[in-house]
Amino acid sequence: MTIVITGASQGIGAAIAEAFAVEPEARLSLIARTKTKLDAVAAQCRALGAEATVFPCDVTDENAVAATAEDVLTQIGTPDVLVNNAGAFQPGGLLDLDPADFRAQVDANLTSAFLVTRAFLPAMLERGRGDLFFMASVAAIRGYPGGAAYCAAKHGLLGLARAAREETKGTGLRVTTLLPGATLTSSWEGTDLPAGRFMPPEDIAHAVVDLHKLTGRTVVEEIILRPQQGDI
């Protein structure tokens, strides 16, 4: 089983990699910008029994994504699972955000998923099976003050995923969008809120693995995950 994960160097992406690593014959392609962090995640995945290869890449760069996808397809093969997890958050309201910062968040959260999906989709369609996962957020279905760029980007990501679902119906591919609420990752570093108010990234990761294990007759198109006590 071949799994490609973007944003795999930390947080939810690293947790997804480790959750798949314990599955039989898992072959992981880990994509993110920082090689040292990727190497650490890959080492953990290998310790759990998986093959893991790192592919440092800026997934907002069209040429870099195309080259990385070619390397993955040549070295590892067509993904059974493609997880568009890369993203970034920078707080700021409409009047606070610099236009360049707005564009950067759209690129990190939305354009990256378009570029990566576009690069791997032809091979997955040719084979006629596979899972496409998009890591959105509850910010894709509601707005938050101080999160204008992030909310806009995640709303766009949900729209992209819905379009991908419609375009791939009947091809054997499944498209699932996850919309998690507050998850205890480095994005919340420095918060004074207790850990119990957050979901652990491992829970999101296990949801991805379990959704992949459904029979080919079933697809969960969208799934919302929230802390048990609700949004923060």
Secondary structure as GFF3:
##gff-version 3
##sequence-region A 1 232
A	DSSP	beta_strand	2	6	.	.	.	ID=ss1
A	DSSP	alpha_helix	11	21	.	.	.	ID=ss2
A	DSSP	beta_strand	27	32	.	.	.	ID=ss3
A	DSSP	alpha_helix	35	47	.	.	.	ID=ss4
A	DSSP	beta_strand	51	56	.	.	.	ID=ss5
A	DSSP	alpha_helix	62	75	.	.	.	ID=ss6
A	DSSP	beta_strand	81	84	.	.	.	ID=ss7
A	DSSP	alpha_helix	99	106	.	.	.	ID=ss8
A	DSSP	pi_helix	107	111	.	.	.	ID=ss9
A	DSSP	alpha_helix	112	127	.	.	.	ID=ss10
A	DSSP	beta_strand	130	135	.	.	.	ID=ss11
A	DSSP	three_ten_helix	138	140	.	.	.	ID=ss12
A	DSSP	alpha_helix	148	168	.	.	.	ID=ss13
A	DSSP	beta_strand	173	180	.	.	.	ID=ss14
A	DSSP	three_ten_helix	186	188	.	.	.	ID=ss15
A	DSSP	three_ten_helix	195	197	.	.	.	ID=ss16
A	DSSP	alpha_helix	201	212	.	.	.	ID=ss17
A	DSSP	beta_strand	222	225	.	.	.	ID=ss18
###
